[in-house]
Amino acid sequence: MAGTGYTVNPATLEAYATALEDRGHRVQAAADRVSAVNGGDINAFGVAVGQVLGIPTRIALRVLHDQVASAANAFAAQVANVRTAATQYRATETSHANVFTQGQK
């Protein structure tokens, strides 16, 4: 079976990167909200209950924040990768087009 090749549209890659970036911002906002919840008064339900439940809850919320923030960072890294791919495809296409246009002069 002979291959027919493939095409890449850098504008589509850019649109995909923008969508990923938006999702990443929303994930980071969720991490920020978890962090804000963690700043509450641990003694709101009384000193005894607050001390018994508050400290483990803060630890769990900190772990959750870190995991969600890590996911947001992964989105940001992929956005950079997709945008780099779009830039490289544009540069390659321009370079190849220049070879043909220079050969016609």
N, C-alpha and C positions, 0 to 999 in steps of 0.2 A: 504494500500500500504506500503510495507516494504521499509525502507530506505536502500540505498546501501552505505551510507557514502559519503565522499568526500576526495579528496587529495589536498594538498597544496604543491606547489613546491617553496621552498624558493629562488631558483635561478631566477624563474620567478618574484617573488616579488622584488628581487634586480634589475632586468632589468627594471621593471616598475618604481621603485624608481629613477633609473638613468635617465630614460626618463622624469619623473616629474622634477627632478633636472635641467635638461637641459632647460626645458620650463620655470622653475622659474628663471634661469639665464637670459633668453631672456626677460622675463617680467621686471626683475630688470634693465636690460640694457635700456629698453624702458623708465622706470622711470628716469634713469640717463639722457637720452637724453632730456626728458621734462624739467628736472631741468636745463640742459645746455642751452636750448632755452630761459628759463626764465631769464638768466643772460645777455641778450642782452641789447643794449642801448635803453631805453624807449624814448629818444628824437631823434631817427633816422629819424623820419618823421616830425621833428620840435618840438619846445618846447610845443606849444599849443596842437597839436595833440598827442604828446607823453605823456603829463600829463593827457589829457582827456582819452585816450585809454590805455596808458601804465600801469597805476596802476591797473585798473580792470583786465587787461590781466594778469599781474603778479599774482594777487590773484587767478584768475581762473587756471592758470598754476600750482600754488602751490597746489591747491586742487586736480587737476588732478594727479600731481606727488605723492601726499600722497595716493590717491586711488590706483594707479598702484603699488606703493611700498608696500601697504598693500596686494595686490594680490600676489606679489612676496613672501612676508612673509608667506602667506597662503600655497603657494606651498612648501616652506621650511618646514613648520610644517607637511604637509602631507608626505613629503619625510621621515622625521624622524619617523612618525607613521608606514609607510610601512616597513622601515628598521627594526624597533623594532619588528614588526610582523614576519618578516623573521627570525630574531635572535631567537625569542621565539619559532617558529616552529622548527627550527634546534635543539634548546636545548631540546624541548619536544621529538622529534624523537630520539635524542641521549640517553636521559634518558630512553625511552621505549626500545630501542635496548639493552641498558645495562642490563635491567631487564631480558631479554631473554638470553643474552650471559652469564650473571652471574649464571643463573639457570642451564646452561648446563655444568658448571665446576664441 
